[in-house]
Amino acid sequence: MANRFRILTLAVFCVFYSKAQAAFDKGGISGVGARPIGMGGAFTSIADSGDAVWNNPAGLIQVLRPEISGMGAVLLNGEQDQFEGTYVQPFGDQMAWAISTNQLLYSNGSENDRQYILSFATPLAIDKSISFGINAKLLEVDSSTVPSLQASGFGLDMGFLWHIPILNYRYGKQLNIGLFAQDLDTTINWQEGSPQLIPLDVRGGLSYEFTDDLVAACEFENFNDPNLSVNHLLLHTGIEGWFFEDHVGLRTGYTDLETLPGTFTAGISYRSNTWGIDYAYIGHPQYLGSSHRISANWRFGDSFLGKVKSFIPEDVVAYVDGDLITLKWSGSPSLSLAGYNVYFTKTSGTGYVKINSRPIRANYFQMRGLEKNTHYYFVVASITNTIPPIESQYSKEVLAGTTAAPAAPIVVQSDLQNEGVIDIARQVQLTSFGDPAKKGLKGYNIYISEVSGGRFDKINAQPIENVPTYLVRKLKVGQKYFFYFTQVGLDNSESAPSREVSFVALPYSSVVQQGLAVNPQSGAVAAQQSGNTQPAAQPADSGLPALPAAK
């Protein structure tokens, strides 16, 4: 009974303590956004919706269509009512603006806390891997029962977000790091009394995207209010998964509160292509009443500068081999992409049907089993990794016609036009590796695999010098292959391998250029004497780290 009394006393202290603490609660039971709350408040490194205003405004650049969102809640057994609304307007894919308000109203009329926020976010890197956001806000306090209880002031929030892609999908998709500082030197001036400094709140943490549909987050919050004699370092953790083609989301988490013991949270969401609704639950002692949040959002229209054109795949080409069609395109370098969708139709410009069931991660796609002697039209669209995912406009249409002959599973060596090749020496600038003779080496070995991290086989029979071009042949057009390199010593010892690189095999005719003498037996291509013997690039331009010394 004594413990319950202490909890109840602490709760009353939180609500009615004084003007200094009651105004503009930093979170606790008054957090904003059902989805972040359902994840235990661990949203600083995710921040991919309008809730980013309250968790990390740098994440607003991930909102690619105009969005309206809002939340309502009844707190502390009816002692408080909370209402929040946000409108986000992206400008192309390089910046976003938002206007928001949060109203915390006490049912007895003793106090109303109001916030009005103007937000701005922009990437700091071309690939949008790092972004910055800022909130400029007006804070007001008033009361319907105490007319003299009035205050106003201006505040500033700042956030950063860093996306780090994971190159090997077997180990996950992406690591995100977020930092958010709320109320940097924010002061409100009371009509009767001294100015009040709103305590600074700093959050930082990371999230790990295992797949497009599963993410886990952990962050710490440093809330330093001299009026509260409690632990200022708070923990927030959460995990979220999406199911049924990303229409249903489930999440749970753990959160520390400012003046109460930590508790577990849970939430559920439904998403359509344009709208969604989120619910969150936070358990509290029975005297406070459990907290429930319901948020809704609606995404519509285009960015202010039109649809995000940099997300539209370009340079779509098709290669045909019997009933096998390979599509290849140039994708966006943006890290907000989850993949691509491929559509086809028999009638140009209409009736497109999606081929793939899940987003395609690579920038090529092969399909077999289409009708023979038939013309098909193909388009490709990019898919963002936002929730819900946003699809770009279609690429330019490309025409491809199947033939009556079935596709050969292995391209014969003499069929130079349809054979897939990779000029590995040109791709990695092998000339920049250095003259083996001057380095006391026999040369270099090249290894190939169809799977990253899988079994690699050596291509060359003898160590290779720093030749300007070297064709890897008998490959499948449109398929991605992985390579690494080693140095070979004079005693035939090999160094440790370089890091992996990957390239897509292209038709022979599109790779071999005029001025090359082809040896169809070995697959190697030697440059004809042209009088220019300078290396194609310096070592730093090769894209590979320096090779370890031979063992």
PyMOL commands that set and color helices and strands:
alter all, ss='L'
color gray80, all
select helices_A, chain A and resi 2-16+19-22+28-30+34-38+52-55+57-62+76-78+169-171+309-311+424-428+430-433+437-439+508-511+539-541
alter helices_A, ss='H'
color red, helices_A
select strands_A, chain A and resi 67-75+80-91+95-106+112-123+130-142+151-165+174-182+187-190+196-197+201-211+214-223+233-243+248-255+263-271+275-282+291-299+314-321+324-330+337-345+353-354+364-367+375-384+398-401+420-423+441-449+457-458+471-475+480-489+501-504+506-507+516-518+525-527
alter strands_A, ss='S'
color yellow, strands_A
deselect
rebuild
show_as cartoon
